[in-house]
Structures are given as C-alpha cells and as structure tokens.
Amino acid sequence: MIAPTWTVRIVHLVIAVVVLFVVLEGRLWSLQAIQGPHYLRLSEQNRLRDYVVRAPRGVIYDRRGQPLVTNRAAFTISVLPMEVRDRPRLADTLAPLLGLDRAEILSRLDAGRRQRPFEPVALRRDASKTVVMTVEEHRLDLPGVIVQAEPVRDHLQGGFAAHAIGYLGEITEDDLRLRPGYRQGDLIGKVGVERIYDKILRGADGRLQVEVDATGRPGRVLGREVARSGQSLVLNIDAGLQAIAEEGLRGRTGAVVALDPRNGEILVLASTPAFNPNVFSGGISPENWKRLTGDRGLPLLNRATEAAYEPGSVFKIVTGTAALGEGIAHRGSLFNCTGAYRLGGWVFRDLAAYGTVNFIRGTQVSCNVMFWTLGRALGEGPIERWAKLLGLGRPTGADVAAEAAGLIPSAAWKVRTVKEPWYPGDTLNMAIGQGWVLVTPLQVARMVGVIATGGTMVRPRLARRVLASDGTEVMSWAPEIVERVPLPEHVVRTMQEGLRAVVDGGTGRAAAVPGLAIAGKTGSSENPRGIPHAWFAGYAPADNPALVVVVFVEHGWRGGVRAAPIARAIFAAASQSLLSQSGGGRP
C-alpha cells in the first residue's frame, strides 16, 4: 500500500518539473525570439543617446544688408525623462538652481515622459556659465540631466524694431494643432516677422547619436545628421530711418509708419514703449513675463498695427476727398470760418476764426467749420463709403502678426451696437475724425499713399528678399496692387494741393524740410482718455511721391507740435539718401 503512494507522488513531481522546464524554455524562447528586438532596443537606449541638434535660424537684415538679428552659442539644461527615478527630488534640486518653479519642472517632465520619453526635455535655455558649471559638478546627483549647446537669437540692438521683428517662444499645444511638422519643445516665432516667416527662418534640425557611460557622460559619436541653417530674411526696414523714428518717440507713447506708396515697402515700423526681445531668447522667466504683461504702458502692443485710435483732423483727408468726389465742393468753393457752427440748439466751436476761405485755404488751416459744412452736406453714408474706398475700416493685409480692423461707423452700425439712431451731430463729429471713427497708423499710411499716387492701393510689406546660406537670393516679393481706387484727376489734384499748403504754411509747417516739397495733414484727436492725441500724415516729394510718413503720439496734444517734428526728421534723412536713389518704382 505504501509503495504505490510514493510512486504516484514521484510521478507527479516529475511531471511538475517537466512542465516547469517547458514553461521556462517557452519563456526564454519568447524573450529571445519574439521580444528580443524590443529588449535589444531598450538596452541600446540605455547605452546610446539620440540628441536633436538645433538648427541656427536665418539672419534678419535691414534693406541695406545691416544685420538686425543673428544667433549666438548658448547652453541648454535638459533632462532625459526615462532616466529620472526620483522626479520630486530632482525637481527640488533643480528649481532653485535654474530659477524655475518646482511644479513647472514636474509638468515638463511628465509631458516629456508621455510624448518623447527618450529625448531631452529643455528646462533652461541660455543658461549662465555658473549654472552650467554647477550642473557639471553635481552630475552624479542629477541623473538624466544633460547640458547641450544650442544657438539662441541675438537681437544686436536690443529693442530696435522689436514689434516688426518679434521674438521666439516654446511652441504651445494650440500651435502644435495648428502647425503640422512641429514638435513639442520647438522654438517658434510668436509675433512679428519671426512668426510670419517662421518656416523660412527655422531651418532643419539635425540629430546626434552618442554612446554614454554609466553616469550618462557622452563618449563616442556613432551617428550624425547635420543641421541645416534657416534661410535669411531681408526686410524693407531702413535701419537709419527706423532709428530716427525711435529716437523721436523716445519717452513718448506712440507709433511711426513710413512706406513707399509706389510698392508698399514698409521702411519704418516703430512702436513705443517697446521691449527687448533678447529676454525671450533663452525662455523668458516668470518674473520678466509678469513685468512685461503687467506694465501699464503695454510694451508688447504694436501700436502701429494692433491699436486703433481716433484720427481727428487727419480724417479730413477723407471728408475733403468725398466732398470733391461727390461734387459737393471744388477748389474755389468758399466757406465762412467764423469759429463756430450752429446745429439746432447746439454750437460746435472751432479753434479759431479764419474768415472766408476757399477749399485749399480751409484745408491748410484745418478749418473745422468748413469740414462740418462739407460733412453735413454729404451725410454719413457717403463719408463712410469714401473712407472704406480709401482703405479704412479693414486690415491692410500687411505681413504683420496682428492687425486691427479699425472702425468706420454708420447709421446701421449705431442702431445695432449703441441702440440709438444716427443724429446730425454724429455726422459732424465723423467729418472731423471724432465720434466712433477708429484707425491704425498703418491704415492711415496706406490711405495717404492712395492720395499721393492718385489711386493706387498697394499691400504694405515688411519682407523684401529671402537669401540662402551662401547669400544667393532664393525669392523676393513683387509689389502687390490691392486695387485701383477710382479717383478723378481733379479730385486728386485739388486734394494734393491742399495737403501741400498744410506743410508750406499751415498747421503742418513744423514738418517742412528746405528744398523738399512735402504734403501732409496734422491732427489733434479728442479722446475720452485725457489729453488729445497728436497726428501727422504726409508724403514727399509732393510732385513725385516716394515716401509716406505717419506719426502718432498718444496724448501729444497737437499734431503740429508733437508729431510733425518727428516726421520732419525722417523726411530730412530721406531727402539725402532714400529719395535720391531709384529704389522701387510704380508697380
């Protein structure tokens, strides 16, 4: 009875051992034959590192070849997410060293682990030498932390033309959805031409496969894919004129736009207060970002294109053109500028009484009574139609990152928006650029260009040419005519004569340059935010226009006092350089 029991147990034990060996053999076969490539890849990833080599962005030049933005070498502190064992401890160590928030470091590590676990996640770009040396000294205590050499943007003159050029920032989730071909961690242009022409400037990243030791130190280079530099961009900006504009705006809030009305080339695009794009080069700190966004002067706002203001008397160019075009007035029409205009029980006061004037003299002295009379005769409908015909109330389509549409009101708009009917007093306000009329300096520049050229409306453009790495031209932009505004010759001739009289001896004489015929219009626009804004908008030479200049100074009081002298400085410089050259031509 005992022997069979032991026999059964031995048989069961043998069977169990055989089954165990079969399972082990099967598992070994699975690991080697089926999952072998997977584990081989993991082991290689433990031994090899595949780094992205950032491509230098293309250089940005002004129209004469002066470099405005280049690149410089810098160090980036990155982390390999899969090599981090104790994330909280690493975040606690790096946060004070890199000047980052602990939560931000953990968030970046989590995102990197999900999206690209075997690629470095940048934590601090453009790190100081002190930070780099500290990281290298504590490498054994910072598993997964590496130091990489990367190019960063270098704006050679700090905030020079900052709003036109723009700055870089790390790509966001929204950008990733809207821009195929980009990856998490990429730096892209956020505003200005850096954004508009990002694909031209960014180049193609390379890759570097490196063998590392147990501590993560790089050793042999096993593979290399060379990064290709981005193409360079030549702007229409004239650095000399831009510098004069920015100097004229120093200490003031405002904008200057200068363009060639024949082809739309933007020679000046200045906005103050400005900012230094170099603070974004290595990734802006929370403190600097808070300082910029919390600044009541709004330094990030491009006042030349993104902000719309009451145009004041500059809008009289529209009212005068409309009156001439509709047959309401002609060159010899007479107006009694008594200093006041009565509308029912209301009296609208002018700055002065000029007596009896014709259209040219009324434009020269900016007689409100004349333009109130013309506006009342026209009505809001024709004024609105002519304003839009001259390009106001809509974006210009320039190659800028953001552009306000402005506002040309109408009776229907007022009923829809304000819930009130249109009154005759609204028409009088509109006729002199007050009320609800809003424009951008860039829109005004294009409008003046239409008058200067006799009806040619072109698309303003910042970009001029694209250059390959060897300096050869890859592409350029031809002038783009948006439309031909149907302006009768007598309308153009009379309006141009009136604008020339403004500078020759009227409200705009502070813009006059000896030997250069200039036409223009000043403006002082009342606004609900305090002291009136100051405007000047003009062009030169008056008989062969090649340069339009628009100056806007917030709360500058009088256009002839604050804005016209800035325009004069630009015209004076242009008379000796730009206007003496062929540069461009009628499209």
Buried (B, 14 or more C-beta within 10 A) or exposed (E): EEEEEEEEEEEEEEEEEEEEEEEEEEEEEEEEEEEEEEEEEEEEBEBBBBBBBBBBBBBBBBBEEBBBBBBEEBBBBBBBBBBBEEBEEBBEBBBEBBBBEBEBBBEBBEBBBEBBEBBBBBBBBBBEEEBBEBBEEEBEEBBBBBBBEBBBBBBEBEBBBBBBBBBBBBBEEEBBEEEEEBEBBBBBBBBBBBBBBBBBBBBEBBBBBBEBEEEBEBEEEEEEEEBEBBBBBBBBBBBBBBBBBBEBBEEBBBBBBBBBBBBBBBBBBBBBBBBBBBBBBBBBBEEBBEBBEEEEEBBBBBBBBBBBBBBBBBBBBBBBBBBBBBEBBEBEBEBEBBBEBEBEEEEBEBEEEBEEBBBBBBBBBBBBBBBBBBBBBBBBEBBBBBBBBBBBBEBBBBBBBEBBBBBBBBBEBBEEEEEEEBBBBBBBBBBBBBBBBBBBBBBBBBBBBBBBBBBBBBBBBBBBBBBEBEEEEEEEBEBBBBEEBEBEEEBBBBBBBBBBBBBBEBBBBBBBBEEBBBBBBBBBBBBEEEEBBBBBBBBBBBEEBBBBBBBBBBBBBBBBBBBBBBBBBBBBBBBEEBBEEEBBEBE
